[in-house]
Amino acid sequence: PYKRVEVAVKACTRLGLSLSVIGRGPEMGRLRNVAGPTVRFHGEVDDSSLEEAYRNCQAVIFPSDEDFGLVPLEAMASGRPVLALNAGGARETVLQGVTGDFYGDAGVDSLVNALDHFRPSDYDPSECRHRAEQFSADRVRCGIVAVIELAPARATEGLIRKSD
């Protein structure tokens, strides 16, 4: 429930928009009951199918408030913009107006309003990919190594007195 998939299902059903839900969980039965004919459930998929889904979608809706959230980065790595709840880690990864947009609160009405104005074609796929690259494993690893290498020097600076 914390992923708030129901919000996306209800919003897309209300607007008659196509929505693909990937994954499974304890909410699946309830979600199927509130979904309209434009919502498709794919269940759990392998990595290749997930990559294909990202490549073939117009955009990704991210209604969850997660500390980090890999889904927006995976979407952007595939050149797709993200419409995300304005909360949690999405605020750190999605660049408003560049790689996606935000909607204000976790309610269905808020997402419906955002979807009415969101135009995936307004976003440059290369900008989305460039943003995702800033969170690549290599880049994060290099940043961690740099911090670790600087730590002894910073610790030593605090121990050296100006009179020495």
Backbone bond lengths (Angstrom), bond angles and torsions (degrees), N, CA, C in turn:
res aa  C-N    CA-C-N  psi(-1)  N-CA   C-N-CA  omega(-1)  CA-C   N-CA-C  phi
1 P - - - 1.465 - - 1.531 113.60 -
2 Y 1.353 117.52 -30.81 1.467 119.44 -176.48 1.529 112.15 -65.84
3 K 1.314 117.95 -17.06 1.463 120.06 178.88 1.527 112.03 -78.31
4 R 1.324 116.45 -14.61 1.472 123.05 175.69 1.522 113.79 59.10
5 V 1.307 117.22 35.04 1.464 121.17 178.04 1.526 110.08 -61.59
6 E 1.314 116.15 -31.71 1.469 120.33 179.98 1.532 111.42 -56.81
7 V 1.311 117.16 -35.78 1.466 121.07 179.46 1.528 109.81 -61.81
8 A 1.332 117.47 -46.05 1.461 121.17 179.21 1.525 110.86 -66.11
9 V 1.327 116.80 -41.99 1.467 120.87 -179.78 1.528 109.90 -61.32
10 K 1.319 117.51 -48.19 1.465 120.82 -178.92 1.526 112.02 -66.25
11 A 1.334 117.15 -40.83 1.469 120.49 -179.48 1.528 110.94 -64.83
12 C 1.319 117.22 -46.49 1.465 120.00 -179.45 1.526 111.46 -68.79
13 T 1.316 116.80 -35.06 1.462 120.24 175.56 1.524 109.90 -62.82
14 R 1.328 116.96 -46.19 1.467 121.00 -179.73 1.520 111.72 -60.00
15 L 1.348 116.63 -39.27 1.464 121.04 -176.73 1.532 113.31 -89.67
16 G 1.328 117.01 -7.57 1.464 120.31 -177.45 1.518 112.63 71.04
17 L 1.321 116.94 26.65 1.465 121.87 -179.99 1.520 110.51 -90.46
18 S 1.297 115.40 146.06 1.456 121.43 176.73 1.527 109.47 -70.38
19 L 1.325 115.83 134.38 1.460 121.35 178.07 1.516 108.56 -141.50
20 S 1.319 116.37 131.02 1.463 122.38 173.43 1.514 107.77 -108.04
21 V 1.324 115.88 125.25 1.457 121.98 178.36 1.518 107.26 -106.46
22 I 1.325 115.50 121.19 1.468 120.85 -178.57 1.519 108.24 -112.98
23 G 1.310 115.68 133.82 1.456 121.58 -179.45 1.512 110.12 117.83
24 R 1.317 113.44 175.93 1.461 117.76 178.45 1.518 108.00 -145.16
25 G 1.295 115.00 164.22 1.448 119.89 179.64 1.506 110.17 176.68
26 P 1.312 116.29 -177.34 1.463 120.74 -175.13 1.532 113.95 -66.75
27 E 1.313 118.07 -15.99 1.462 121.92 -178.59 1.530 112.94 -88.31
28 M 1.324 118.03 -5.42 1.466 121.49 -171.04 1.533 113.17 -53.95
29 G 1.321 117.83 -47.99 1.461 120.27 -178.85 1.514 112.03 -60.55
30 R 1.305 116.61 -45.08 1.464 121.10 179.34 1.525 111.29 -64.63
31 L 1.338 116.36 -39.88 1.464 119.89 179.41 1.523 111.34 -63.96
32 R 1.325 116.35 -40.90 1.472 119.59 178.03 1.529 111.07 -61.27
33 N 1.319 116.41 -33.39 1.464 120.67 -178.91 1.524 113.16 -71.28
34 V 1.335 118.02 -27.94 1.470 120.14 -179.39 1.530 112.23 -97.63
35 A 1.330 116.89 -6.22 1.463 121.36 -176.28 1.530 111.37 -82.12
36 G 1.312 114.38 141.72 1.453 120.64 173.76 1.517 110.78 -89.34
37 P 1.332 116.70 -174.75 1.469 121.41 -174.84 1.530 114.93 -69.17
38 T 1.325 117.95 -13.28 1.467 119.84 -178.94 1.525 112.64 -90.32
39 V 1.328 117.10 -1.90 1.466 121.71 -178.58 1.523 108.91 -102.70
40 R 1.331 115.05 126.65 1.470 121.15 179.01 1.515 109.64 -115.84
41 F 1.323 115.63 137.95 1.459 121.98 179.00 1.524 108.53 -108.92
42 H 1.325 115.73 125.01 1.466 120.98 -176.65 1.525 112.43 -104.50
43 G 1.304 117.91 -11.39 1.457 120.56 -177.66 1.517 110.64 68.49
44 E 1.306 115.10 -157.06 1.461 120.80 180.00 1.534 108.54 -77.32
45 V 1.326 116.82 135.48 1.465 121.57 -179.89 1.525 109.59 -126.97
46 D 1.325 116.39 159.17 1.463 119.97 177.84 1.537 109.10 -79.00
47 D 1.323 115.75 170.34 1.468 120.83 -175.66 1.521 112.42 -58.81
48 S 1.319 116.98 -40.29 1.458 121.14 -179.34 1.528 111.18 -62.93
49 S 1.317 116.89 -43.02 1.471 121.07 178.68 1.523 111.13 -67.58
50 L 1.316 116.92 -36.02 1.461 120.34 177.90 1.522 110.24 -65.55
51 E 1.322 117.07 -44.74 1.468 120.70 177.74 1.522 110.57 -60.18
52 E 1.317 116.50 -41.38 1.467 120.78 178.59 1.529 110.91 -63.85
53 A 1.315 116.74 -40.83 1.467 120.33 178.57 1.526 110.80 -61.71
54 Y 1.321 116.76 -43.37 1.467 119.66 177.46 1.529 110.60 -62.59
55 R 1.317 116.87 -45.47 1.479 120.41 -178.82 1.520 112.05 -61.62
56 N 1.321 117.42 -33.93 1.462 121.13 -173.50 1.520 114.82 -95.67
57 C 1.320 117.52 -5.32 1.469 118.49 -179.74 1.526 109.93 -84.07
58 Q 1.323 115.55 165.46 1.459 120.33 174.90 1.526 110.97 -86.65
59 A 1.328 115.35 -36.24 1.467 121.92 -178.33 1.525 107.72 -165.06
60 V 1.327 115.43 170.35 1.457 121.21 177.87 1.520 108.67 -121.45
61 I 1.326 115.16 133.47 1.462 121.21 174.32 1.522 106.74 -95.23
62 F 1.329 116.06 129.99 1.459 121.52 -179.87 1.528 108.58 -124.06
63 P 1.347 117.13 89.52 1.464 120.47 -176.02 1.526 114.68 -86.48
64 S 1.311 117.18 4.57 1.455 121.96 -173.25 1.532 112.11 -91.48
65 D 1.324 115.35 151.57 1.461 122.08 173.96 1.531 106.18 -108.58
66 E 1.314 115.84 88.73 1.463 121.28 -178.28 1.515 109.58 -111.98
67 D 1.330 115.02 155.49 1.462 119.55 -179.60 1.516 112.08 -57.45
68 F 1.310 116.73 -42.16 1.457 120.38 -179.96 1.511 110.16 -126.12
69 G 1.292 118.54 -68.01 1.457 122.01 177.93 1.512 112.56 86.48
70 L 1.308 116.28 103.30 1.460 120.75 178.23 1.525 112.80 -79.71
71 V 1.310 117.24 -25.76 1.463 120.42 -175.81 1.529 112.10 -55.83
72 P 1.329 120.55 -48.70 1.464 118.35 178.19 1.535 112.96 -59.01
73 L 1.316 116.66 -38.94 1.467 119.11 179.38 1.520 111.70 -67.94
74 E 1.329 117.29 -39.22 1.468 119.98 177.23 1.524 110.17 -63.31
75 A 1.319 117.06 -40.91 1.466 120.49 178.21 1.526 110.77 -63.06
76 M 1.326 115.75 -48.14 1.464 119.41 -179.24 1.520 111.61 -64.94
77 A 1.331 117.89 -35.50 1.468 120.68 176.94 1.520 110.72 -61.74
78 S 1.321 116.49 -25.66 1.462 121.53 177.10 1.522 111.85 -91.29
79 G 1.321 116.23 6.59 1.457 120.47 177.73 1.515 113.99 81.12
80 R 1.323 117.72 19.32 1.456 121.30 -176.92 1.530 111.15 -110.37
81 P 1.332 116.64 138.41 1.463 119.74 178.17 1.523 110.92 -75.79
82 V 1.323 114.72 165.69 1.459 122.17 -176.09 1.528 109.07 -126.72
83 L 1.325 115.03 135.75 1.459 121.20 169.84 1.517 105.37 -108.68
84 A 1.323 116.42 109.60 1.462 121.40 -170.26 1.518 112.66 -121.35
85 L 1.322 114.36 150.75 1.454 120.53 169.09 1.522 107.41 -59.66
86 N 1.318 116.41 136.31 1.465 120.90 -178.17 1.528 109.77 -78.28
87 A 1.325 115.31 70.61 1.472 121.13 -177.41 1.520 108.90 -160.95
88 G 1.312 115.07 159.19 1.461 121.23 172.00 1.512 114.53 62.63
89 G 1.323 114.04 -152.78 1.457 121.65 -174.30 1.506 114.84 -65.12
90 A 1.315 118.51 -23.24 1.469 119.97 178.79 1.525 110.91 -58.43
91 R 1.330 117.28 -31.48 1.469 120.29 178.94 1.523 111.78 -66.29
92 E 1.331 116.27 -21.39 1.465 120.74 179.47 1.531 112.16 -88.51
93 T 1.317 117.11 -25.17 1.458 119.58 -173.37 1.524 113.70 -105.84
94 V 1.318 118.13 -38.31 1.463 121.78 -178.83 1.526 108.83 -84.73
95 L 1.325 116.33 129.21 1.464 121.28 177.40 1.525 108.19 -98.52
96 Q 1.327 116.26 112.39 1.455 121.29 -176.39 1.519 111.18 -56.46
97 G 1.322 115.95 128.76 1.456 121.98 179.23 1.517 114.22 80.47
98 V 1.323 117.79 -8.78 1.469 121.61 -179.01 1.528 110.90 -113.59
99 T 1.323 116.17 -51.32 1.473 120.43 -179.32 1.520 112.12 -117.89
100 G 1.317 116.49 5.24 1.455 120.20 178.92 1.509 110.89 159.45
101 D 1.328 114.23 -161.90 1.456 119.69 -179.00 1.525 108.63 -148.77
102 F 1.329 114.82 173.86 1.458 121.85 -177.75 1.520 110.10 -123.66
103 Y 1.321 114.56 155.29 1.457 119.36 169.00 1.519 107.72 -122.34
104 G 1.330 115.10 152.51 1.445 121.91 -163.42 1.503 120.35 -69.75
105 D 1.320 118.99 -45.89 1.459 118.50 -177.34 1.517 109.54 -134.89
106 A 1.317 116.13 173.94 1.464 121.51 -171.67 1.523 113.82 -80.00
107 G 1.318 118.56 5.38 1.458 120.91 -177.63 1.516 113.84 -82.85
108 V 1.322 115.01 158.56 1.464 122.48 179.94 1.524 110.39 -62.47
109 D 1.328 117.91 -43.49 1.464 120.77 -178.53 1.530 111.89 -59.25
110 S 1.313 116.48 -39.42 1.464 120.82 178.99 1.528 110.87 -63.15
111 L 1.326 116.65 -44.10 1.467 119.79 178.88 1.523 110.92 -68.38
112 V 1.333 118.10 -39.64 1.470 120.88 177.20 1.516 109.88 -57.61
113 N 1.320 117.11 -46.93 1.462 121.43 179.16 1.525 110.93 -60.49
114 A 1.321 116.99 -43.90 1.472 120.55 179.89 1.526 110.97 -64.80
115 L 1.329 116.74 -42.34 1.472 120.12 179.61 1.521 111.56 -63.90
116 D 1.328 117.58 -31.54 1.468 121.00 177.50 1.523 111.98 -62.48
117 H 1.345 116.45 -27.50 1.468 120.67 -176.09 1.529 113.66 -108.32
118 F 1.307 117.57 -10.84 1.473 121.90 -175.12 1.521 109.93 -80.09
119 R 1.319 117.02 126.77 1.465 122.59 179.50 1.524 108.71 -123.72
120 P 1.331 117.72 99.16 1.474 120.63 -178.50 1.529 113.70 -54.51
121 S 1.329 117.33 -31.72 1.468 120.14 -178.31 1.524 112.48 -69.50
122 D 1.326 117.91 -11.69 1.473 121.15 177.93 1.528 112.55 -76.16
123 Y 1.322 117.73 -9.01 1.468 121.62 -174.32 1.523 110.36 -106.59
124 D 1.313 115.00 137.99 1.461 122.48 -179.12 1.531 109.88 -84.26
125 P 1.329 117.57 118.29 1.465 119.76 -179.79 1.524 113.70 -55.49
126 S 1.331 117.26 -34.46 1.472 118.97 -179.36 1.530 110.72 -68.47
127 E 1.326 118.38 -33.10 1.465 121.30 175.93 1.526 110.40 -66.48
128 C 1.324 115.64 -39.47 1.467 120.05 178.26 1.529 110.15 -62.92
129 R 1.327 116.01 -46.91 1.471 119.74 179.91 1.531 111.12 -63.56
130 H 1.310 116.64 -41.91 1.473 120.70 179.68 1.527 110.69 -60.02
131 R 1.314 116.82 -42.10 1.462 120.07 179.60 1.521 110.93 -64.01
132 A 1.310 117.41 -43.44 1.471 121.22 179.67 1.527 110.99 -62.44
133 E 1.321 116.92 -36.15 1.465 120.68 -179.87 1.534 111.46 -61.41
134 Q 1.310 117.34 -26.44 1.462 120.56 179.36 1.526 112.32 -68.40
135 F 1.336 116.35 -12.08 1.466 121.64 178.84 1.526 111.28 -115.07
136 S 1.330 116.56 19.20 1.461 120.14 -179.16 1.524 110.51 -66.03
137 A 1.314 115.83 157.20 1.468 120.71 -179.74 1.524 110.85 -58.68
138 D 1.333 117.52 -41.25 1.474 120.58 -179.91 1.524 111.42 -63.11
139 R 1.312 115.78 -42.72 1.472 118.90 -178.84 1.528 111.23 -66.98
140 V 1.326 116.97 -41.92 1.467 120.48 178.29 1.520 109.87 -64.50
141 R 1.327 116.66 -42.94 1.469 121.40 179.32 1.525 110.29 -59.57
142 C 1.327 117.42 -45.20 1.474 121.24 179.29 1.523 110.91 -62.83
143 G 1.317 117.11 -39.52 1.463 120.48 178.33 1.514 112.41 -64.53
144 I 1.321 116.05 -40.86 1.466 120.21 178.85 1.523 110.21 -66.07
145 V 1.330 116.97 -43.41 1.468 120.98 178.86 1.531 109.94 -61.30
146 A 1.323 117.22 -42.50 1.469 120.20 -179.66 1.529 110.88 -61.98
147 V 1.310 117.37 -41.79 1.469 120.72 179.27 1.520 110.22 -64.71
148 I 1.323 116.52 -42.85 1.468 120.51 -179.68 1.526 110.64 -64.99
149 E 1.327 116.83 -41.24 1.462 119.73 -179.69 1.528 111.83 -67.40
150 L 1.314 117.87 -31.07 1.456 121.16 179.45 1.526 112.60 -81.09
151 A 1.308 117.13 -21.14 1.475 120.91 -175.61 1.521 113.35 -57.08
152 P 1.345 121.20 -47.42 1.476 119.55 -179.76 1.530 112.45 -62.35
153 A 1.315 116.86 -38.28 1.463 119.89 179.76 1.522 110.38 -65.40
154 R 1.308 116.90 -41.87 1.468 120.41 179.49 1.522 110.59 -66.99
155 A 1.322 116.55 -39.56 1.467 120.05 179.00 1.525 109.85 -64.61
156 T 1.318 117.16 -41.21 1.465 122.01 -179.97 1.522 110.52 -65.65
157 E 1.336 117.66 -39.52 1.462 120.87 179.50 1.517 111.21 -56.68
158 G 1.310 116.66 -36.94 1.458 120.34 179.97 1.506 113.22 -72.77
159 L 1.336 117.63 -19.59 1.460 121.72 -177.82 1.533 112.47 -92.85
160 I 1.299 117.51 -20.12 1.466 120.73 -177.17 1.540 109.15 -86.25
161 R 1.332 114.16 127.04 1.465 119.26 177.70 1.507 109.56 -88.24
162 K 1.310 116.20 150.62 1.455 121.05 -179.37 1.527 111.71 -62.84
163 S 1.300 119.10 -24.94 1.466 121.43 -178.66 1.525 112.09 -77.70
164 D 1.334 118.94 -12.76 1.468 121.37 -178.78 1.497 112.25 -74.78
